[in-house]
Amino acid sequence: MSIDNEVEVNTSEAPAAVEAPAIALPVLPEVPAAAAPAAPARKQPNAKKKATPKKAAVKKAAAKKAAPKKAAAKKAVAKKAAPKKAVAKKAAPKKAAAKKAAVKKAAPKKAAAKKATPKKAAVKKAAPKKAAARKAVKKVTRKAAVKKAASKKTSAARKPVAKKASKVAKKVSSKKTASKKAAPKKAAVKKSASKKAVAKTVKRSTASKKASVKSARPVKKAAAKKSAAKRK
């Protein structure tokens, strides 16, 4: 029963005193009814069971047919590998003999190498000593070269110095000879000068004595007068 029918029923049963305006209601969509769940499919219970023995029989028949083929393939592979194995067996003693011969040949080389190892070690130990000796020799040669260069420089510098010294010595010797020559003259001059000085000093001393005597006379006279007066 829809909503419109209900409204019509209500209006027919009890008429209202005052007629109300009609209200338009929206139309609702119709909902379809839910479908009934489908019935589960029935299982075929013996289908797999019937198929399994057939599959097993097929497998057995295929295995039987393939067995001789596999055996034949194995035999063929074994036949092909047999000569290779025989060749390998024959070659084994040859390889062993070659190895032994190589070891014998290498033995003296190894012994020589062992003997040479201490020599190499000694050479390695002596190497720094040799290097040090070489360095020392180089230093000595450098020092000798420096000394030679210094001696050359000093000799070159000494030559003008020697020349100057010889010139100075010559001048000194000439001065000495001149002084020797002038010595008697200087001595005579000194003697005459000393004689003159002595005469001057004598004259001064005599003059001073005379002056002292002159100055002492009036003093003595005055003293004599005083003593004579006292006596009186």
FENLINFEN-V793697 format. One record per residue. N is the residue number from 1. RES is the residue in one small letter. D_LAST is the distance of its C-alpha to the last C-alpha in Angstrom with 1 decimal. Layout:
BEGIN
n = [N;N]
res = [RES;RES]
d_last = [D_LAST;D_LAST]
END
This chain:
BEGIN
n = [1;2;3;4;5;6;7;8;9;10;11;12;13;14;15;16;17;18;19;20;21;22;23;24;25;26;27;28;29;30;31;32;33;34;35;36;37;38;39;40;41;42;43;44;45;46;47;48;49;50;51;52;53;54;55;56;57;58;59;60;61;62;63;64;65;66;67;68;69;70;71;72;73;74;75;76;77;78;79;80;81;82;83;84;85;86;87;88;89;90;91;92;93;94;95;96;97;98;99;100;101;102;103;104;105;106;107;108;109;110;111;112;113;114;115;116;117;118;119;120;121;122;123;124;125;126;127;128;129;130;131;132;133;134;135;136;137;138;139;140;141;142;143;144;145;146;147;148;149;150;151;152;153;154;155;156;157;158;159;160;161;162;163;164;165;166;167;168;169;170;171;172;173;174;175;176;177;178;179;180;181;182;183;184;185;186;187;188;189;190;191;192;193;194;195;196;197;198;199;200;201;202;203;204;205;206;207;208;209;210;211;212;213;214;215;216;217;218;219;220;221;222;223;224;225;226;227;228;229;230;231;232]
res = [m;s;i;d;n;e;v;e;v;n;t;s;e;a;p;a;a;v;e;a;p;a;i;a;l;p;v;l;p;e;v;p;a;a;a;a;p;a;a;p;a;r;k;q;p;n;a;k;k;k;a;t;p;k;k;a;a;v;k;k;a;a;a;k;k;a;a;p;k;k;a;a;a;k;k;a;v;a;k;k;a;a;p;k;k;a;v;a;k;k;a;a;p;k;k;a;a;a;k;k;a;a;v;k;k;a;a;p;k;k;a;a;a;k;k;a;t;p;k;k;a;a;v;k;k;a;a;p;k;k;a;a;a;r;k;a;v;k;k;v;t;r;k;a;a;v;k;k;a;a;s;k;k;t;s;a;a;r;k;p;v;a;k;k;a;s;k;v;a;k;k;v;s;s;k;k;t;a;s;k;k;a;a;p;k;k;a;a;v;k;k;s;a;s;k;k;a;v;a;k;t;v;k;r;s;t;a;s;k;k;a;s;v;k;s;a;r;p;v;k;k;a;a;a;k;k;s;a;a;k;r;k]
d_last = [211.8;209.4;207.3;209.6;212.6;210.7;209.9;213.5;214.7;212.3;213.4;217.0;216.8;214.8;214.7;211.5;211.6;209.2;209.3;206.0;205.0;205.7;202.7;202.9;201.8;200.6;203.0;201.8;202.5;205.0;203.5;205.7;206.6;204.7;206.6;207.9;206.0;207.8;209.4;207.6;209.2;211.1;209.8;211.9;211.2;212.8;211.9;208.7;210.3;213.3;211.0;208.7;211.3;212.4;208.8;208.2;211.4;210.4;207.0;208.6;211.0;208.1;206.1;209.1;209.6;206.0;205.5;207.2;205.3;202.0;203.0;204.0;200.7;198.7;200.8;200.2;196.4;196.4;198.4;196.0;192.9;194.4;193.8;190.2;189.6;191.1;188.9;185.9;186.8;187.3;184.0;182.0;181.7;180.8;178.0;176.8;176.9;175.0;172.4;172.0;171.7;169.1;167.1;167.4;166.2;163.3;162.2;160.4;158.8;157.5;156.3;154.5;153.0;151.8;150.3;148.6;147.1;144.2;143.5;143.4;141.1;138.8;138.8;137.9;135.1;133.9;134.1;130.8;129.0;130.4;129.3;125.8;125.7;126.8;124.1;121.5;122.7;122.6;119.0;118.0;119.6;118.0;114.6;115.2;116.3;113.1;111.0;112.7;112.2;108.6;108.1;109.8;107.5;104.4;105.5;106.1;102.7;101.0;102.3;100.3;97.3;97.6;97.8;94.7;92.9;93.9;92.7;89.4;89.1;89.8;87.1;84.7;85.6;85.2;81.8;80.9;82.0;80.1;77.0;77.4;77.8;74.8;72.6;71.4;70.6;68.6;66.8;65.8;64.7;62.6;61.0;60.1;58.8;56.7;55.3;54.4;52.7;50.7;49.6;48.6;46.6;44.8;44.0;42.7;40.6;39.0;38.4;36.7;34.5;33.5;32.8;30.6;28.6;28.1;27.1;24.6;22.8;21.1;20.2;18.5;16.7;15.5;14.4;12.4;10.7;10.0;8.8;6.4;5.2;5.4;3.8;0.0]
END
